[in-house]
Amino acid sequence: MADKKIKFSAVALSVIFVILVYALLGKHDGYLRVNFFDIGQGDAAFITTPQGWQILIDGGPDASVLAKLGEEMQPWDRSIDMVIATHPEADHIAGLIDVLKNYEVSYIVESGLRKETSLSNIWREAVETEGAEVILADSPKRIVLEDKTYIDLLWPLEGHDGEVSANPNNSAIVAKLYYGDRSFLFTADIERWAEQNILANNINIDADILKTPHHGSKTSSSELFLRAVSPEAAIISVGRKNKYGHPHEAIVERFNKMKIPVLRTDKGGDVILESDGKNIFVP
């Protein structure tokens, strides 16, 4: 698709500069577009930047993500610039395995954490086969995509490459997307332990849009965490009538009490937001 180069800068916050030159990739109208896919009981969010970067954060529980990508991308476009795999749970990486089989991916961002499941092993093999450049989320990093558009990898604070965990939720990648004056916080499946440690380390999680942790589970979205994020709206990626009871009624009530509007994929399907860098709106 394009010539891509990465440069590393030795500063307090590691900065990854990713320079991309596009040729005739279609119309880019100056808006950032984020589509939180209605993917069932799982997470998958597709980002298109003003200059045409395509980034997929997680892939949901199955191959249905391919149909969703087909709706967002041009039919001839068989490449995705960056895939972020937040952690090796089936409802986040199963669909990504199908993505790697069907698309050429330039960069894969992951923690390297593993789980003792056949799916986790298949994911590892798929990453090796893809041959993409792997960026490890093993410390705070900034990935600069283009002017005014970048992603901060905020959590975890230390490396987990090669480690095996039965419950990888609290080591899942937390990432913050910026475009101009606006920001989106993606929190994967972190629970209160991670939320508390993020707050204890004074990590800047203030954001305009929050992808609610762990599908609205009662183990996440503590009041202190939500106050620190102070979002204008929250997205809950969740399957209809799922067996876990997500989102938990206590979490829904907490959002209501804090007057945070909630958009749910099980209620309204795909949640699509766009931004011009100053405003965020539903197209």
HELIX and SHEET records of a PDB file:
HELIX    1   1 SER A   64  GLU A   72  1                                   9    
HELIX    2   2 ALA A   90  ASN A  102  1                                  13    
HELIX    3   3 SER A  118  GLU A  130  1                                  13    
HELIX    4   4 ASN A  169  SER A  171  5                                   3    
HELIX    5   5 ARG A  192  ALA A  200  1                                   9    
HELIX    6   6 PRO A  213  GLY A  216  5                                   4    
HELIX    7   7 GLU A  223  VAL A  229  1                                   7    
HELIX    8   8 GLU A  249  LYS A  257  1                                   9    
HELIX    9   9 THR A  265  GLY A  268  1                                   4    
SHEET    1   A 9 ASP A   3  SER A   9  0                                        
SHEET    2   A 9 SER A  14  VAL A  21 -1                                        
SHEET    3   A 9 LYS A 141  GLU A 146  1                                        
SHEET    4   A 9 THR A 149  TRP A 155 -1                                        
SHEET    5   A 9 VAL A 174  TYR A 179 -1                                        
SHEET    6   A 9 ARG A 182  PHE A 186 -1                                        
SHEET    7   A 9 ILE A 209  LYS A 211  1                                        
SHEET    8   A 9 ALA A 233  ILE A 236  1                                        
SHEET    9   A 9 VAL A 262  ARG A 264  1                                        
SHEET    1   B 8 GLU A 133  LEU A 136  0                                        
SHEET    2   B 8 GLU A 104  GLU A 110  1                                        
SHEET    3   B 8 SER A  79  ILE A  84  1                                        
SHEET    4   B 8 GLN A  54  ILE A  57  1                                        
SHEET    5   B 8 ALA A  45  THR A  48 -1                                        
SHEET    6   B 8 LEU A  32  PHE A  36 -1                                        
SHEET    7   B 8 VAL A 271  SER A 275 -1                                        
SHEET    8   B 8 ILE A 280  PHE A 281 -1                                        
END                                                                             
